[in-house]
């Protein structure tokens, strides 16, 4: 139960940051917002890696987690200061993303060790519920009290600050997390590197790098487009819709994995992403009635790859090295891919003429092409778990 509460509180705090970062920074800095996004992408894997390494190395969780949360909250709050210039925004954008990644890593390790895969899926669903609740509240405020969440710098300024208060509550609840990691085996970093060098692992890291080069559009540019189309009520309402399919799909992921491995999770995620970006691209040129409902695809697009990645990394790395393995994945695949993608997207976003608006068409088309390539890539590389389905550890099937 404590992990469901923790995920719920954490995503109350993270939710307002996630949906407001793109419109806020694009409002403030235009295409130069890509430098804030790049700072976040550089810091993001460092947070994952450092937290995972320290937890694996020291065998601790709580003593690392609680102080990092208390640093996370003020960084998120001041990131949305109305008078923040580009330089400080880059620094705070990086720090906020660093602490988010580190705390998410530690919470995931704690939940996986205590609950195993099925229990983890159920508790992680509570995080999705928290994400929905905060966006529903922001949506209702925006609709019923227009402008109440705005600052003089952006329509999303106050909305972005709200989550920092929930992070303080999360820090209090995190004092209930177990103090130590399970098991007492020796830790050897080079063992994780040897696992990484295996061809199937390198293939998965490589194809994931390409995937995140396209997926980063969801994190950094989609909110700006929804703000352009609907205003901030559309951003908040869109993210309410985005988690509706995620809520039932998350608990099903462990069952799908148990019966069929991870390939189906990656396949449905990529198909949802292909359809999502195709519809967004079409909307730029032709206008799509009810575009906001395309956000429903997010629940499959995000969840399939997110859970598939966790299950596959658990297959590759033993428990004592999971934090390090996840950190390496974040550095090599998630962050490097998103860095490349975010930078290219920022260039593609530049208006074609001085009197034109930002060019989201090219951004969505590039993401679509990446997802098509990754989908066929997964059909070509073997599923390392296929022969082992039905013979996994009993704890993975709990």
C-alpha positions in Angstrom: 0.0 0.0 0.0 2.8 2.4 0.8 4.2 2.2 -2.7 0.8 3.0 -4.2 0.7 6.1 -2.0 4.3 7.1 -2.9 3.6 6.8 -6.7 0.4 8.7 -6.3 2.0 11.6 -4.5 5.1 11.6 -6.7 3.0 11.9 -9.9 0.9 14.6 -8.4 4.1 16.5 -8.1 5.6 15.5 -11.4 2.4 15.9 -13.4 2.1 19.7 -13.4 5.8 19.9 -14.3 5.5 17.5 -17.2 2.6 19.1 -19.0 3.6 22.7 -18.4 7.3 22.6 -19.3 6.9 22.5 -23.0 4.3 25.4 -23.3 6.0 27.5 -20.6 9.5 27.3 -22.2 8.3 27.7 -25.8 6.2 30.7 -24.7 9.3 32.2 -23.0 12.1 31.4 -25.3 10.6 30.1 -28.6 13.0 27.7 -30.5 15.7 28.5 -27.9 13.7 26.5 -25.4 15.6 23.5 -26.9 18.6 24.5 -24.8 16.4 24.1 -21.6 15.2 20.7 -22.9 18.8 19.7 -23.8 20.0 20.5 -20.3 17.2 18.3 -18.9 18.2 15.5 -21.3 21.9 15.7 -20.2 21.0 15.7 -16.5 18.2 13.1 -16.7 20.5 10.0 -17.3 23.0 11.3 -14.8 20.3 11.3 -12.2 19.2 7.7 -13.1 22.8 6.5 -13.2 24.1 8.1 -10.1 21.1 7.0 -8.0 21.2 3.5 -9.3 25.0 3.2 -8.9 24.9 4.6 -5.3 22.0 2.3 -4.3 23.6 -0.8 -5.8 27.0 0.1 -4.4 25.9 1.1 -0.9 22.9 -1.2 -0.6 20.8 1.7 0.6 17.5 3.4 -0.6 15.9 5.7 2.0 19.0 7.6 3.1 19.6 8.6 -0.6 15.9 9.1 -1.6 14.7 11.6 1.1 17.4 14.3 0.7 17.1 14.2 -3.1 13.4 14.8 -2.9 13.9 17.8 -0.6 16.3 19.2 -3.2 13.9 18.4 -6.1 11.0 20.5 -4.8 12.6 24.0 -4.8 14.2 23.4 -8.1 10.9 22.7 -9.7 9.3 25.7 -8.0 11.9 28.2 -9.1 12.0 26.8 -12.7 8.7 28.6 -13.3 9.8 32.0 -11.9 8.2 34.6 -14.2 11.4 36.7 -14.6 13.7 33.8 -15.2 16.1 34.4 -18.0 17.4 31.7 -20.4 20.7 30.9 -18.5 19.1 30.2 -15.1 16.3 28.4 -16.8 18.8 26.0 -18.4 20.5 25.4 -15.0 17.2 24.8 -13.2 15.8 22.8 -16.0 18.8 20.4 -15.7 18.6 20.2 -12.0 14.9 19.5 -11.9 15.2 16.7 -14.4 18.2 15.3 -12.6 16.3 15.0 -9.3 13.2 13.7 -11.0 15.3 10.9 -12.6 17.2 10.0 -9.4 14.1 9.9 -7.3 12.2 7.9 -9.9 15.0 5.4 -10.1 15.2 4.9 -6.4 11.4 4.5 -6.1 11.4 2.0 -8.9 14.2 -0.1 -7.3 12.4 -0.1 -3.9 9.0 -1.1 -5.4 10.5 -3.8 -7.7 12.4 -5.4 -4.8 9.6 -5.3 -2.4 6.6 -6.1 -4.7 8.1 -7.9 -7.8 6.7 -7.3 -11.2 2.9 -7.9 -10.7 2.8 -5.8 -7.5 5.0 -3.1 -9.2 2.6 -2.8 -12.1 -0.3 -2.3 -9.7 1.5 0.3 -7.6 2.7 2.1 -10.7 -0.9 2.4 -11.8 -1.4 4.6 -8.7 1.1 7.0 -10.1 -0.9 7.2 -13.3 -4.0 8.0 -11.2 -2.1 10.8 -9.5 -1.0 12.2 -12.9 -4.7 12.1 -13.9 -6.0 13.8 -10.7 -3.5 16.7 -10.9 -4.4 17.3 -14.6 -8.1 17.1 -13.9 -7.7 19.7 -11.2 -5.6 22.0 -13.5 -8.1 21.5 -16.3 -11.1 22.5 -14.1 -9.3 25.5 -12.8 -8.4 26.7 -16.3 -11.9 26.2 -17.6 -13.8 27.7 -14.6 -11.3 30.4 -13.7 -9.5 31.3 -17.0 -6.1 32.9 -16.4 -5.9 31.9 -12.8 -2.9 29.7 -13.4 -1.1 32.3 -15.6 1.8 34.5 -14.9 2.8 37.6 -16.9 5.4 35.4 -18.7 3.2 32.5 -19.7 -0.3 31.0 -19.4 1.2 27.9 -17.6 3.5 29.6 -15.0 1.5 28.9 -11.8 0.4 25.5 -13.0 4.0 24.4 -13.3 4.7 25.5 -9.7 1.9 23.6 -8.1 3.6 20.2 -8.2 6.5 21.3 -6.0 4.2 21.2 -2.9 3.2 17.6 -3.5 6.9 16.7 -3.6 7.2 17.8 0.0 4.4 15.4 0.9 6.2 12.7 -1.0 9.3 13.3 1.0 7.4 12.7 4.2 5.9 9.5 2.9 9.3 8.3 1.6 10.5 7.9 5.2 8.4 4.7 5.1 10.5 3.2 2.3 12.8 0.3 3.3 16.2 1.5 4.4 18.3 -1.2 2.7 18.4 -3.2 -0.5 17.6 -6.9 -0.4 20.4 -9.4 -0.7 24.0 -9.0 0.4 26.0 -9.9 -2.7 29.2 -8.1 -3.7 28.8 -5.3 -6.2 31.1 -5.2 -9.3 30.6 -2.4 -11.8 32.6 -4.2 -14.5 30.1 -7.0 -14.3 27.4 -4.6 -15.5 29.7 -3.5 -18.3 30.3 -7.1 -19.4 26.5 -7.6 -19.6 26.2 -4.4 -21.6 28.7 -5.7 -24.1 26.6 -8.7 -25.0 25.2 -8.4 -28.6 21.5 -8.7 -27.7 21.9 -6.0 -25.0 23.7 -3.7 -27.3 21.0 -4.3 -30.0 18.3 -3.3 -27.5 20.2 -0.3 -26.3 20.8 0.9 -29.9 17.2 0.5 -31.1 16.0 2.2 -28.0 18.3 5.1 -28.7 16.6 5.6 -32.0 13.1 5.2 -30.4 13.8 8.0 -27.8 15.1 10.3 -30.5 11.5 10.3 -31.8 9.6 9.9 -28.6 11.1 13.0 -27.0 8.6 15.0 -29.0 5.9 13.9 -26.5 7.9 15.3 -23.6 9.1 18.5 -25.1 7.1 19.7 -28.1 3.6 18.2 -28.0 2.5 20.4 -25.1 3.5 23.5 -27.0 1.4 22.3 -30.0 -1.6 21.5 -27.8 -1.3 25.0 -26.3 -1.2 26.5 -29.8 -4.3 24.5 -30.8 -6.4 24.8 -27.7 -4.8 26.9 -25.1 -3.7 25.6 -21.7 -7.1 24.0 -21.0 -6.4 21.7 -24.0 -3.0 20.8 -22.6 -4.4 19.8 -19.2 -7.5 18.1 -20.7 -5.3 16.3 -23.2 -3.1 14.8 -20.5 -6.2 13.7 -18.6 -7.2 11.8 -21.7 -3.7 10.5 -22.1 -3.7 8.4 -19.0 -7.2 6.8 -19.4 -5.9 3.8 -21.3 -2.7 3.7 -19.3 -4.7 3.0 -16.1 -6.1 -0.4 -17.3 -3.0 -1.3 -19.5 -0.4 -1.0 -16.8 -1.7 -3.9 -14.7 -2.0 -6.0 -17.8 1.6 -5.6 -18.8 3.0 -8.1 -16.3 0.4 -10.7 -17.6 1.3 -10.0 -21.2 5.0 -10.3 -20.4 4.5 -13.6 -18.5 2.6 -15.2 -21.4 4.3 -13.7 -24.5 7.5 -11.9 -23.5 8.3 -8.2 -24.2 8.0 -8.0 -28.0 4.2 -7.5 -28.0 4.6 -4.6 -25.5 7.1 -2.9 -27.8 5.0 -3.6 -30.9 1.7 -2.1 -29.6 3.6 0.9 -28.2 5.2 1.6 -31.6 2.0 1.1 -33.5 0.2 3.5 -31.2 3.1 6.0 -31.7 3.0 5.7 -35.5 -0.8 6.4 -35.5 -0.3 9.3 -33.0 2.3 11.1 -35.0 0.5 10.5 -38.3 -2.6 12.1 -36.9 -0.7 15.0 -35.5 1.1 15.6 -38.8 -2.3 15.5 -40.6 -3.8 18.0 -38.2 -1.0 20.5 -38.9 -1.9 20.6 -42.6 -5.6 19.8 -42.7 -7.1 20.2 -39.2 -8.4 17.2 -37.5 -11.8 17.5 -35.7 -11.4 16.1 -32.2 -7.6 16.2 -32.3 -7.5 16.2 -28.5 -8.7 12.6 -28.4 -5.5 11.5 -30.2 -4.0 11.8 -26.7 -5.8 8.6 -25.7 -3.1 6.8 -27.7 -0.5 7.9 -25.1 -1.6 5.2 -22.6 -0.5 2.5 -25.1 2.4 4.5 -26.7 4.2 5.3 -23.4 3.2 2.3 -21.2 4.1 -0.4 -23.7 7.7 0.7 -24.1 8.2 1.8 -20.5 7.1 -1.5 -19.0 8.7 -3.5 -21.8 12.0 -1.8 -21.1 11.8 -2.5 -17.4 11.0 -6.2 -18.0 13.8 -6.6 -20.5 16.4 -4.9 -18.4 15.3 -7.1 -15.5 16.0 -10.1 -17.8 19.5 -8.8 -18.7 20.7 -7.6 -15.3 20.5 -9.4 -12.0 18.8 -7.7 -9.0 22.0 -6.5 -7.5 23.0 -4.7 -10.7 19.5 -3.5 -11.8 20.0 0.1 -10.7 23.3 0.3 -12.6 21.9 -1.4 -15.7 18.9 0.9 -15.7 21.3 3.9 -15.3 23.4 2.8 -18.2 20.2 2.4 -20.3 19.2 5.9 -19.4 22.6 7.3 -20.4 23.2 5.4 -23.6 19.7 4.9 -25.0 17.1 7.3 -23.4 19.2 10.4 -22.9 21.5 10.2 -25.9 18.5 9.5 -28.2 16.4 12.3 -26.7 19.4 14.7 -26.8 19.8 14.1 -30.5 16.1 14.2 -31.2 15.4 17.3 -29.1 18.2 19.2 -30.8 17.1 18.3 -34.3 13.4 19.0 -33.4 14.4 22.5 -32.2 16.0 23.1 -35.6 13.0 21.7 -37.5 10.7 23.8 -35.4 12.2 27.1 -36.7 9.7 29.0 -38.9 10.3 28.7 -42.6 9.7 32.5 -43.0 9.9 35.3 -40.4 6.1 35.8 -40.5 5.2 32.2 -40.0 4.6 30.2 -36.8 6.6 27.4 -35.4 6.9 24.4 -37.9 5.4 21.5 -35.9 4.8 19.6 -39.2 8.4 18.7 -39.7 8.8 17.7 -36.0 5.9 15.3 -36.2 6.9 13.8 -39.5 10.4 13.1 -38.2 9.0 11.4 -35.1 6.7 9.3 -37.3 9.6 8.1 -39.5 11.6 7.2 -36.5 8.8 5.1 -35.0 8.3 3.2 -38.3 12.0 2.4 -38.5 12.0 1.2 -34.8 8.9 -1.0 -35.4 10.5 -2.9 -38.2 13.8 -3.0 -36.2 12.0 -4.9 -33.4 10.7 -7.4 -36.0 14.3 -8.1 -37.1 16.1 -8.5 -33.7 15.3 -11.7 -31.7 13.3 -11.6 -28.5 15.7 -12.8 -25.8 12.8 -13.9 -23.5 10.8 -15.8 -26.1 12.4 -19.2 -25.3 12.2 -18.6 -21.6 8.5 -17.6 -21.3 7.0 -20.0 -18.8 10.4 -20.6 -17.2 11.1 -17.2 -15.6 11.8 -16.8 -11.9 8.8 -17.5 -9.8 9.2 -14.1 -8.2 8.7 -12.5 -11.7 5.4 -14.3 -12.0 4.0 -13.4 -8.5 
